[in-house]
């Protein structure tokens, strides 16, 4: 008879997770399965289902409670003493390995499970001496089998409750100092907002459009009411994209629309579907945006993180993953999350999933953000020409040049910008012709034109690109307005201004010259 040693318990508990907050996900997915069954059995209406998490940092206490079916008293001991022997359906249930409930063992002195089912007046209780588990695991003198270890550290009892009660409660009592992240309510909330199967934030503009697409195609987005210390959680998607600004944040881009894709196998069976946001793709989305990146989800529970697709080679450039925001919902029954839930079990369906999605990620997404950048730069070249021409004309009108050399430099710059603008027009026309039927790039170009096109026109055909140099002479040079100085002194001042323009940044030089001019004019 095979002997399974105690180290198996270590692999399933203290060595299982890099981020301890993952145990919240494990308990929530078990709660979700229990709630699903309660709804199927008519014990609950969907609107009544709740998963309630309580975190008390002062008492070093955590609890996760749901109002699902619970476990009947007669099945309780067998169920709770069985490790990695779940009867759940891998294709249907969210938690199916029978190991997730052990996650809390690494983080507290006592791990306690309590539950009841409707129709029974009994609360069934199982308590794990988590501290003793860890002591035995590191004790070289004690080597019980995995089964013997479970029997040594668990105890069972019961209490009474109302006959109509039905719930499952997990309690982490005396959370260890080394597991303080479990007591950090803010960090736990942020983690669960990304990972848990919860609704989109109420203010997310495209929430309804995503739901309508799912309903139209018969896709289900599993959503549950999850609370942390009484506050309900939502996925924090936003139309706006933000960047840090003065210890706060400011919007630099926004989603103008969302696009959808459905991925099928050769038999027409759906492997996955997704939505992703269409923005101006200005740059990699800063970390201040909590839902950046394309997230992979199964049963609306996140698999991995914002870098999962990049980690598994879906993008041509690793940086490409952070230009986008969106979600891929895995549907295929054989797309089974691995034990760590950072990717799928590697099987034929997983490989098919990869080969089916990769063209979109590897080629299309790469093209989108590169074309957006190319188009934006072309518009900026045109806008720069227009601004420079306007500044030149204004200086001509008011006598704003320092001297003839300053004016000539400005005229030379305009000629260079005209050549660049001519190339930019060709780039814009080419892009618009080639992508005229591309919905995504069409929306990107439209948004970029609204921000970067020259102010007098949104049509590239109307943008003037003159070829003749500006030869109009100014009414006077700036130093000639200093009438209390003679011509020799004015020339000296002009030389000083020229030196300032040569050694200082443009804005700084203009400010300094303006201040000197103001003082000399008094």
C-alpha positions as CSV (number, residue, x, y, z in Angstrom):
1,X,0.0,0.0,0.0
2,X,1.3,3.4,-1.0
3,X,2.3,5.8,1.8
4,X,1.6,9.5,1.3
5,X,3.8,11.5,3.6
6,X,3.2,14.7,5.5
7,X,5.0,16.9,2.9
8,X,1.9,16.6,0.7
9,X,0.1,18.7,3.2
10,X,2.9,21.3,3.1
11,X,2.7,21.4,-0.7
12,X,-1.1,22.0,-0.5
13,X,-0.9,24.7,2.2
14,X,2.2,26.7,3.2
15,X,4.0,26.2,-0.1
16,X,1.0,26.7,-2.4
17,X,0.7,30.4,-2.8
18,X,3.1,33.3,-3.4
19,X,0.5,35.9,-2.6
20,X,-1.4,35.0,0.6
21,X,-4.4,37.0,-0.5
22,X,-5.1,34.2,-3.0
23,X,-6.8,32.3,-0.1
24,X,-9.7,34.8,-0.3
25,X,-10.2,33.8,-3.9
26,X,-10.2,30.1,-3.0
27,X,-12.9,30.6,-0.4
28,X,-14.9,32.9,-2.6
29,X,-14.9,30.4,-5.5
30,X,-16.1,27.6,-3.1
31,X,-18.8,30.0,-1.8
32,X,-19.8,30.7,-5.4
33,X,-20.3,27.0,-6.1
34,X,-22.4,26.6,-2.9
35,X,-24.5,29.6,-3.9
36,X,-25.1,28.3,-7.4
37,X,-26.4,25.0,-5.9
38,X,-28.6,27.0,-3.5
39,X,-30.2,28.9,-6.3
40,X,-30.7,25.8,-8.4
41,X,-32.4,24.2,-5.4
42,X,-34.7,27.2,-4.9
43,X,-33.1,28.1,-1.5
44,X,-32.1,31.5,-2.7
45,X,-33.0,34.1,-5.3
46,X,-29.9,35.4,-7.1
47,X,-30.4,38.8,-5.5
48,X,-30.2,37.3,-2.0
49,X,-26.9,35.5,-2.4
50,X,-24.0,37.0,-0.5
51,X,-20.4,36.4,0.3
52,X,-19.4,38.4,3.3
53,X,-15.8,38.9,4.3
54,X,-14.9,40.4,7.7
55,X,-11.4,41.6,8.5
56,X,-10.5,42.7,12.0
57,X,-6.9,43.7,12.1
58,X,-6.9,44.5,15.9
59,X,-8.2,41.0,16.7
60,X,-6.2,39.4,14.0
61,X,-9.3,37.8,12.7
62,X,-10.7,37.0,9.2
63,X,-14.0,35.4,8.2
64,X,-15.6,34.5,4.9
65,X,-19.3,33.6,5.1
66,X,-21.8,32.7,2.4
67,X,-25.5,31.8,2.4
68,X,-25.2,28.9,0.0
69,X,-26.4,25.3,0.7
70,X,-23.9,24.4,3.4
71,X,-23.0,20.7,4.1
72,X,-25.4,18.3,5.8
73,X,-24.3,17.2,9.2
74,X,-24.2,13.5,8.1
75,X,-21.8,14.4,5.3
76,X,-19.7,16.9,7.2
77,X,-16.9,14.9,8.7
78,X,-16.3,12.8,5.5
79,X,-16.3,16.0,3.4
80,X,-14.0,18.0,5.6
81,X,-11.5,15.1,6.2
82,X,-11.2,14.4,2.5
83,X,-8.2,16.2,1.0
84,X,-7.9,16.6,-2.8
85,X,-10.9,14.2,-3.2
86,X,-13.6,16.6,-4.3
87,X,-16.7,15.2,-6.1
88,X,-17.2,18.5,-7.9
89,X,-17.4,18.7,-11.7
90,X,-14.2,20.1,-13.3
91,X,-16.1,21.5,-16.2
92,X,-18.9,23.2,-14.2
93,X,-17.7,24.0,-10.7
94,X,-15.3,26.9,-9.9
95,X,-13.5,25.0,-7.1
96,X,-13.1,21.4,-7.8
97,X,-9.8,20.0,-6.4
98,X,-10.7,19.9,-2.7
99,X,-7.6,21.7,-1.6
100,X,-8.5,25.4,-1.6
101,X,-10.0,25.4,1.9
102,X,-6.6,24.5,3.3
103,X,-5.0,27.7,2.2
104,X,-5.6,29.4,5.5
105,X,-3.4,26.9,7.4
106,X,-0.2,28.8,6.6
107,X,-1.5,32.0,8.1
108,X,-3.2,31.5,11.4
109,X,-3.2,29.6,14.7
110,X,-6.6,28.1,14.2
111,X,-8.6,27.5,11.0
112,X,-12.2,26.9,11.6
113,X,-15.1,25.8,9.4
114,X,-18.7,25.9,10.4
115,X,-21.9,25.3,8.4
116,X,-25.5,24.3,8.4
117,X,-28.2,23.3,5.9
118,X,-31.8,24.3,5.8
119,X,-34.0,21.8,7.7
120,X,-31.3,21.0,10.3
121,X,-30.9,22.7,13.7
122,X,-27.2,21.7,13.8
123,X,-24.1,23.7,13.1
124,X,-21.3,21.4,12.2
125,X,-17.8,22.6,13.2
126,X,-14.3,21.5,12.1
127,X,-11.3,23.2,13.7
128,X,-7.7,22.8,12.4
129,X,-4.8,23.4,14.8
130,X,-2.9,25.3,12.1
131,X,0.0,26.0,14.4
132,X,0.4,22.3,15.1
133,X,0.3,21.5,11.4
134,X,3.2,23.8,10.8
135,X,5.2,22.5,13.8
136,X,4.8,18.9,12.6
137,X,5.8,19.8,9.1
138,X,9.2,21.2,10.2
139,X,9.8,18.6,12.9
140,X,12.2,16.0,11.5
141,X,11.3,13.6,14.4
142,X,7.6,13.3,13.6
143,X,6.8,11.8,10.2
144,X,3.1,10.9,10.1
145,X,1.4,10.1,6.9
146,X,-0.8,12.8,5.4
147,X,-3.9,11.1,6.6
148,X,-2.5,10.6,10.2
149,X,-1.5,14.3,10.2
150,X,-5.0,15.4,9.3
151,X,-6.4,13.3,12.1
152,X,-3.9,14.7,14.6
153,X,-4.7,18.3,13.9
154,X,-8.5,18.4,13.4
155,X,-11.3,18.3,15.8
156,X,-15.1,18.2,15.3
157,X,-18.0,19.6,17.4
158,X,-21.5,21.0,16.8
159,X,-23.8,23.8,17.9
160,X,-27.4,24.7,17.4
161,X,-29.0,27.1,15.0
162,X,-32.4,28.0,13.5
163,X,-33.8,25.3,11.3
164,X,-34.0,27.7,8.3
165,X,-30.3,28.7,8.4
166,X,-28.0,27.6,5.6
167,X,-24.5,28.9,5.4
168,X,-20.8,28.1,5.3
169,X,-18.3,30.0,7.4
170,X,-14.5,30.0,7.3
171,X,-12.6,31.7,10.2
172,X,-8.9,32.5,10.5
173,X,-8.2,33.0,14.2
174,X,-5.0,34.7,15.4
175,X,-3.6,35.5,12.0
176,X,0.2,35.3,12.1
177,X,2.4,38.4,12.0
178,X,4.0,37.1,8.9
179,X,0.6,37.0,7.2
180,X,-0.3,40.6,7.9
181,X,-1.3,41.2,4.3
182,X,-4.5,39.2,5.0
183,X,-5.4,41.9,7.5
184,X,-4.7,44.9,5.2
185,X,-8.3,45.7,4.2
186,X,-7.3,48.1,1.4
187,X,-4.9,45.6,-0.3
188,X,-7.4,42.8,0.1
189,X,-10.1,44.9,-1.4
190,X,-7.9,45.9,-4.4
191,X,-7.0,42.3,-5.0
192,X,-10.6,41.0,-4.9
193,X,-11.8,43.8,-7.1
194,X,-9.5,42.4,-9.8
195,X,-9.9,38.7,-9.1
196,X,-13.4,38.0,-7.7
197,X,-16.5,37.2,-9.9
198,X,-18.2,40.5,-9.2
199,X,-20.1,43.0,-11.4
200,X,-18.5,46.0,-13.2
201,X,-18.5,49.3,-11.5
202,X,-21.8,51.1,-11.8
203,X,-20.2,54.1,-13.6
204,X,-18.4,52.0,-16.2
205,X,-19.8,53.4,-19.5
206,X,-19.6,50.1,-21.4
207,X,-21.1,47.8,-18.8
208,X,-24.4,47.5,-20.6
209,X,-22.8,47.0,-24.0
210,X,-20.7,44.1,-22.7
211,X,-23.7,42.5,-20.9
212,X,-25.9,42.9,-24.1
213,X,-23.2,41.2,-26.2
214,X,-23.0,38.3,-23.7
215,X,-26.7,37.8,-23.6
216,X,-27.0,38.0,-27.4
217,X,-24.6,35.1,-27.8
218,X,-25.7,33.1,-24.9
219,X,-22.6,33.8,-22.7
220,X,-23.0,33.9,-18.9
221,X,-20.9,36.3,-16.8
222,X,-21.1,34.9,-13.3
223,X,-21.5,37.7,-10.8
224,X,-21.9,37.5,-7.1
225,X,-22.5,40.0,-4.3
226,X,-19.2,40.1,-2.4
227,X,-18.7,42.4,0.6
228,X,-15.6,43.4,2.6
229,X,-16.5,44.8,6.0
230,X,-20.0,45.7,4.7
231,X,-18.9,47.4,1.5
232,X,-19.8,45.7,-1.8
233,X,-17.1,45.1,-4.3
234,X,-17.2,45.9,-8.0
235,X,-14.6,45.5,-10.8
236,X,-13.1,49.1,-11.0
237,X,-13.2,49.5,-14.7
238,X,-13.4,53.1,-15.9
239,X,-13.8,54.9,-19.2
240,X,-11.0,57.2,-18.3
241,X,-7.3,56.3,-18.3
242,X,-5.2,58.1,-15.8
243,X,-1.6,59.1,-15.1
244,X,0.0,60.3,-11.9
245,X,-0.1,64.1,-11.4
246,X,0.9,66.2,-8.4
247,X,0.3,63.4,-5.9
248,X,-3.0,62.7,-7.5
249,X,-4.0,61.6,-11.0
250,X,-5.3,63.2,-14.2
251,X,-7.0,61.6,-17.3
252,X,-4.8,61.4,-20.3
253,X,-6.9,59.1,-22.5
254,X,-10.2,57.4,-22.5
255,X,-12.1,54.4,-24.1
256,X,-14.1,55.6,-27.0
257,X,-15.7,52.2,-27.5
258,X,-15.2,48.5,-26.9
259,X,-14.7,45.7,-29.5
260,X,-15.6,42.1,-29.2
261,X,-14.2,38.8,-30.4
262,X,-15.4,35.2,-30.3
263,X,-12.9,32.3,-30.6
264,X,-14.1,28.9,-31.9
265,X,-12.6,25.6,-32.6
266,X,-12.9,23.8,-36.0
267,X,-16.3,22.4,-35.0
268,X,-17.7,25.8,-34.3
269,X,-17.6,25.3,-30.5
270,X,-16.8,28.4,-28.5
271,X,-13.4,28.4,-26.8
272,X,-13.6,31.9,-25.4
273,X,-14.9,35.4,-26.0
274,X,-13.6,38.8,-25.1
275,X,-14.0,42.5,-25.1
276,X,-11.3,45.1,-25.2
277,X,-11.3,48.9,-25.0
278,X,-10.5,51.2,-27.9
279,X,-8.5,54.2,-26.8
280,X,-6.0,56.4,-28.5
281,X,-3.3,54.0,-27.3
282,X,-1.2,57.0,-26.3
283,X,1.2,54.8,-24.2
284,X,1.5,51.9,-21.9
285,X,-1.3,52.3,-19.3
286,X,0.2,53.4,-16.0
287,X,-0.1,51.2,-12.9
288,X,-2.4,53.8,-11.3
289,X,-5.1,52.2,-13.5
290,X,-6.1,49.1,-11.5
291,X,-7.6,47.1,-14.4
292,X,-5.0,47.7,-17.0
293,X,-4.1,44.8,-19.3
294,X,-6.2,42.1,-20.9
295,X,-7.3,39.8,-18.0
296,X,-8.0,36.1,-18.5
297,X,-11.0,34.8,-16.6
298,X,-12.8,31.4,-16.2
299,X,-16.3,31.6,-14.6
300,X,-15.5,35.3,-14.2
301,X,-12.7,34.5,-11.7
302,X,-9.3,35.9,-12.8
303,X,-6.6,33.6,-13.9
304,X,-3.1,35.0,-13.3
305,X,-2.9,38.8,-13.6
306,X,-2.5,41.6,-16.1
307,X,0.7,40.0,-17.5
308,X,-0.6,36.5,-18.0
309,X,-1.0,36.8,-21.8
310,X,2.4,38.4,-22.1
311,X,4.0,35.8,-19.9
312,X,2.7,33.0,-22.2
313,X,4.0,34.6,-25.4
314,X,0.8,36.0,-26.9
315,X,2.3,39.4,-27.6
316,X,5.0,40.3,-30.2
317,X,6.4,42.8,-27.8
318,X,6.1,42.2,-24.0
319,X,5.2,45.9,-23.5
320,X,2.2,45.4,-25.8
321,X,0.1,43.9,-23.0
322,X,-0.2,47.1,-21.1
323,X,-1.5,49.2,-24.0
324,X,-4.9,47.5,-23.7
325,X,-7.7,47.0,-21.2
326,X,-10.2,44.2,-21.5
327,X,-11.2,40.6,-20.5
328,X,-11.0,37.2,-22.1
329,X,-13.7,34.8,-20.8
330,X,-12.6,31.2,-21.3
331,X,-15.7,29.0,-22.1
332,X,-14.3,25.7,-23.3
333,X,-15.0,22.9,-20.8
334,X,-11.4,21.5,-21.2
335,X,-9.8,24.9,-20.4
336,X,-9.2,24.0,-16.8
337,X,-7.3,26.4,-14.5
338,X,-4.2,24.8,-12.9
339,X,-3.8,24.4,-9.2
340,X,-2.2,27.8,-8.7
341,X,-4.8,29.3,-11.0
342,X,-2.2,31.3,-12.9
343,X,-2.9,29.5,-16.2
344,X,-4.7,26.5,-17.6
345,X,-3.6,22.8,-17.4
346,X,-1.6,22.2,-20.5
347,X,-3.7,20.0,-22.8
348,X,-4.8,19.9,-26.4
349,X,-7.6,22.4,-25.8
350,X,-5.2,24.8,-24.1
351,X,-2.9,24.6,-27.1
352,X,-5.8,25.2,-29.4
353,X,-6.9,28.2,-27.3
354,X,-3.4,29.7,-27.7
355,X,-3.1,29.2,-31.4
356,X,-6.6,30.7,-31.9
357,X,-6.1,33.8,-29.8
358,X,-2.5,34.5,-30.7
359,X,-3.1,36.1,-34.1
360,X,-5.2,38.8,-32.5
361,X,-2.7,39.5,-29.7
362,X,0.5,39.0,-31.6
363,X,-0.4,40.7,-34.9
364,X,-3.5,42.8,-34.7
365,X,-2.8,44.4,-31.3
366,X,0.7,45.1,-32.3
367,X,-0.5,46.8,-35.5
368,X,-3.1,48.8,-33.6
369,X,-0.9,50.6,-31.2
370,X,1.9,51.1,-33.7
371,X,-0.5,52.5,-36.3
372,X,-2.0,54.7,-33.6
373,X,1.4,56.1,-32.7
374,X,2.3,56.6,-36.4
375,X,-0.9,58.5,-37.1
376,X,-0.6,60.6,-34.0
377,X,3.0,61.7,-35.0
378,X,1.8,62.6,-38.4
379,X,-1.0,64.8,-37.0
380,X,1.5,66.4,-34.6
381,X,3.8,67.3,-37.5
382,X,1.0,69.2,-39.1
383,X,-0.1,70.9,-35.9
384,X,3.5,71.9,-35.2
385,X,3.8,73.5,-38.6
386,X,0.6,75.5,-38.1
387,X,1.7,76.7,-34.6
388,X,5.1,77.7,-35.9
389,X,3.6,79.6,-38.8
390,X,1.2,81.4,-36.5
391,X,4.1,82.4,-34.2
392,X,6.2,83.6,-37.1
393,X,3.4,85.7,-38.5
394,X,2.7,87.2,-35.1
395,X,6.3,88.2,-34.6
396,X,6.3,89.7,-38.1
397,X,3.3,91.8,-37.1
398,X,4.6,93.0,-33.7
399,X,8.3,93.1,-34.4
400,X,9.1,90.2,-32.2
401,X,12.3,88.9,-33.8
402,X,15.6,89.7,-32.1
403,X,17.4,90.4,-35.4
404,X,17.5,89.3,-39.1
405,X,19.3,86.1,-38.1
406,X,16.6,85.2,-35.7
407,X,14.0,85.7,-38.4
408,X,16.0,83.7,-40.9
409,X,16.2,80.8,-38.3
410,X,12.4,80.9,-37.9
411,X,11.9,80.8,-41.7
412,X,14.3,77.8,-42.0
413,X,12.5,75.9,-39.4
414,X,9.2,76.5,-41.2
415,X,10.6,75.1,-44.4
416,X,11.8,72.0,-42.6
417,X,8.4,71.6,-40.9
418,X,6.6,72.0,-44.3
419,X,8.6,69.1,-45.7
420,X,7.7,66.9,-42.7
421,X,4.0,68.0,-42.9
422,X,3.9,67.0,-46.6
423,X,5.1,63.5,-45.6
424,X,2.6,63.4,-42.7
425,X,-0.3,64.1,-45.1
426,X,0.7,61.1,-47.2
427,X,1.0,59.0,-44.1
428,X,-2.5,60.0,-42.9
429,X,-4.0,59.5,-46.3
430,X,-2.4,56.0,-46.6
431,X,-3.5,55.0,-43.2
432,X,-7.1,56.2,-43.7
433,X,-7.4,54.5,-47.1
434,X,-6.0,51.2,-45.9
435,X,-7.9,51.1,-42.6
436,X,-11.2,52.6,-44.0
437,X,-13.1,49.5,-43.1
438,X,-11.3,48.7,-39.8
439,X,-13.7,49.6,-37.0
440,X,-11.0,49.7,-34.3
441,X,-8.5,51.8,-36.2
442,X,-11.2,54.0,-37.5
443,X,-12.3,54.9,-33.9
444,X,-8.6,55.4,-32.9
445,X,-7.9,57.8,-35.8
446,X,-11.1,59.7,-35.1
447,X,-10.2,60.2,-31.5
448,X,-6.6,61.2,-32.4
449,X,-7.9,63.8,-34.9
450,X,-10.0,65.4,-32.3
451,X,-6.9,65.9,-30.1
452,X,-4.1,66.5,-32.5
453,X,-5.4,67.8,-35.8
454,X,-4.6,71.5,-36.6
455,X,-7.3,73.6,-34.9
456,X,-8.7,75.1,-38.1
457,X,-9.7,71.8,-39.7
458,X,-10.2,68.1,-39.1
459,X,-9.7,67.3,-42.7
460,X,-6.2,66.5,-43.8
461,X,-7.0,67.8,-47.3
462,X,-7.6,71.3,-46.1
463,X,-4.4,71.7,-44.2
464,X,-2.2,74.3,-46.0
465,X,1.3,73.2,-46.7
466,X,3.0,76.2,-48.3
467,X,6.2,75.7,-50.2
468,X,7.3,79.3,-50.6
469,X,9.4,80.8,-47.8
470,X,8.1,83.6,-45.7
471,X,10.0,86.7,-46.8
472,X,7.9,89.4,-45.2
473,X,10.0,91.8,-43.2
474,X,9.1,92.7,-39.7
475,X,7.9,96.1,-38.8
476,X,10.9,96.3,-36.5
477,X,13.1,93.9,-34.4
478,X,12.4,93.6,-30.7
479,X,15.4,95.7,-29.6
480,X,14.4,98.5,-31.9
481,X,11.5,99.2,-29.6
482,X,14.0,100.2,-26.9
483,X,14.1,103.8,-28.2
484,X,16.0,105.3,-25.3
485,X,19.1,103.2,-26.4
486,X,21.1,104.1,-29.5
487,X,21.6,101.7,-32.4
488,X,24.9,100.4,-31.1
489,X,23.4,99.6,-27.7
490,X,20.4,98.0,-29.3
491,X,22.7,95.7,-31.3
492,X,24.6,94.8,-28.1
493,X,21.3,93.9,-26.4
494,X,20.3,91.9,-29.5
495,X,23.6,89.9,-29.2
496,X,22.8,89.1,-25.6
497,X,19.4,87.9,-26.5
498,X,20.9,85.7,-29.2
499,X,23.3,84.1,-26.7
500,X,20.4,83.5,-24.3
501,X,18.4,81.7,-27.0
502,X,21.5,79.6,-27.9
503,X,22.2,78.3,-24.4
504,X,18.8,78.2,-22.7
505,X,15.7,76.0,-23.4
506,X,13.3,77.8,-25.7
507,X,10.7,78.6,-23.1
508,X,13.2,79.7,-20.5
509,X,15.0,81.9,-23.0
510,X,11.8,83.6,-24.1
511,X,10.8,84.3,-20.5
512,X,14.2,85.7,-19.6
513,X,14.3,87.9,-22.8
514,X,10.8,89.1,-22.1
515,X,11.7,90.1,-18.5
516,X,14.9,91.9,-19.7
517,X,12.9,93.7,-22.4
518,X,10.3,94.7,-19.9
519,X,12.9,96.1,-17.5
520,X,14.8,98.0,-20.3
521,X,11.6,99.5,-21.5
522,X,10.9,101.3,-18.2
